[in-house]
Amino acid sequence: MACEGEQVDRYLMPAVRGEKMDALAMTEPGAGSDVRGMKCAAIRDGGDWVINGTKHFISGAEHAHFVIVFVATGEDQPPRSLKKRITCFLVDRGHPGFIIRDGYRSVSHRGYRNMVLDFDDCRLPVWRRCLVRLTTGST
């Protein structure tokens, strides 16, 4: 987990000590783990970021205190092809606009639960952004 400032004390160190659990959220309906097809997005609004979209097949979210979520935050147009900007955010369970719900039943993984994460105008302060400007696409 790439953290800085307040993120270290609030997220990283409690996770390292086993005091907090996290879940990683990248997979989306219609895109799977293909980040170029990612539709869950965050837009900048003043000093905040606002996330909208859905992630699914998320392991461990039912126990997580916070989620490390990857979302699209824009696009760049280099000479050869479009590149999507991907940014990572830290979102606490119970944060307004963020819901964790039961996922799909899985015949092959009876002891396993996957979850669906819904973001509906989930407003986060800028300090919750951790990995900034990862890009995807062909070069």
C-alpha positions in Angstrom: 0.0 0.0 0.0 1.6 3.3 -1.1 0.7 5.7 1.7 1.9 9.1 2.8 1.1 11.6 5.5 -2.0 10.9 7.5 -2.6 7.7 5.5 0.3 6.0 7.2 -1.1 6.4 10.7 -4.8 5.9 9.7 -4.5 3.0 7.3 -1.0 1.5 6.7 0.3 0.9 10.2 -3.0 -0.5 11.6 -3.1 -2.9 8.6 0.5 -3.9 9.2 -0.2 -4.5 12.9 -3.3 -6.6 12.0 -5.7 -4.1 13.7 -7.5 -3.2 10.4 -8.4 -5.4 7.4 -8.5 -4.0 3.9 -9.9 -5.2 0.5 -8.6 -4.4 -2.9 -11.2 -3.3 -5.5 -10.4 -3.3 -9.2 -12.8 -5.7 -11.0 -15.9 -4.3 -12.6 -19.0 -5.5 -14.3 -18.5 -5.4 -18.0 -14.7 -4.9 -17.7 -13.5 -7.6 -15.4 -9.9 -6.8 -14.4 -9.2 -4.9 -17.8 -8.5 -1.5 -16.4 -8.8 0.0 -19.9 -12.5 -0.8 -19.7 -13.0 0.7 -16.2 -16.1 2.8 -15.9 -16.0 3.5 -12.1 -14.7 7.0 -12.0 -13.8 9.9 -9.8 -14.1 13.5 -10.7 -12.5 16.5 -8.9 -15.0 18.8 -7.1 -13.2 21.6 -5.3 -11.0 20.0 -2.7 -12.7 16.6 -2.9 -13.0 13.7 -5.3 -16.4 12.2 -6.0 -16.6 8.5 -6.9 -19.4 6.9 -8.9 -19.6 3.3 -10.1 -19.5 -0.3 -9.1 -16.9 -2.9 -8.4 -17.7 -6.6 -8.1 -16.1 -10.0 -7.2 -14.3 -8.2 -4.3 -12.7 -10.7 -1.9 -12.6 -9.9 1.8 -14.8 -6.8 1.7 -17.3 -8.3 4.1 -14.5 -8.0 6.8 -12.7 -5.0 5.6 -12.4 -1.8 7.6 -11.4 0.1 4.5 -11.1 -0.6 0.8 -8.3 0.3 -1.6 -10.2 1.2 -4.8 -8.8 1.9 -8.2 -10.9 4.2 -10.4 -10.6 6.2 -13.6 -9.8 9.8 -13.1 -9.4 10.9 -16.7 -7.8 10.1 -20.0 -4.6 11.1 -21.8 -4.2 11.1 -25.6 -0.6 10.3 -26.4 0.5 9.9 -30.1 -0.4 6.2 -30.5 -3.5 5.4 -28.3 -5.8 6.6 -25.6 -4.5 6.0 -22.0 -6.8 6.0 -19.1 -5.6 7.7 -15.9 -6.1 5.3 -12.9 -6.0 6.6 -9.3 -6.2 4.7 -6.1 -8.3 5.9 -3.1 -8.8 4.7 0.5 -12.4 4.4 1.4 -13.7 3.6 4.9 -16.5 1.1 5.5 -19.7 3.1 6.2 -18.5 6.2 4.4 -21.4 8.1 2.9 -22.1 7.1 -0.7 -20.3 3.7 -0.2 -22.1 0.5 0.2 -20.8 -3.1 0.5 -23.3 -5.7 -0.4 -23.5 -9.4 -1.0 -22.0 -10.6 -4.3 -22.8 -13.5 -6.5 -23.2 -17.1 -5.4 -20.4 -19.2 -6.5 -20.7 -23.0 -7.0 -17.0 -23.6 -7.2 -16.2 -21.6 -4.1 -18.7 -22.6 -1.4 -16.7 -21.2 1.5 -15.8 -18.0 -0.3 -17.9 -14.8 -0.4 -17.4 -12.2 -2.9 -18.9 -8.7 -2.5 -20.2 -5.9 -4.7 -19.1 -2.3 -3.9 -21.4 0.6 -4.9 -20.2 4.1 -5.0 -22.9 6.8 -5.3 -21.6 10.3 -5.1 -19.0 9.1 -2.6 -17.1 12.3 -1.7 -13.6 11.9 -0.4 -11.1 14.6 0.6 -8.0 14.8 -1.5 -5.7 13.3 1.2 -7.5 9.9 0.7 -5.9 9.5 -2.8 -2.8 7.3 -2.7 -1.5 6.1 -6.0 -1.7 8.9 -8.4 -1.8 8.8 -12.2 -1.2 5.3 -13.2 -1.8 5.0 -16.9 -3.0 2.1 -19.0 -3.1 1.4 -22.7 -0.9 0.6 -25.6 2.3 2.4 -26.1 
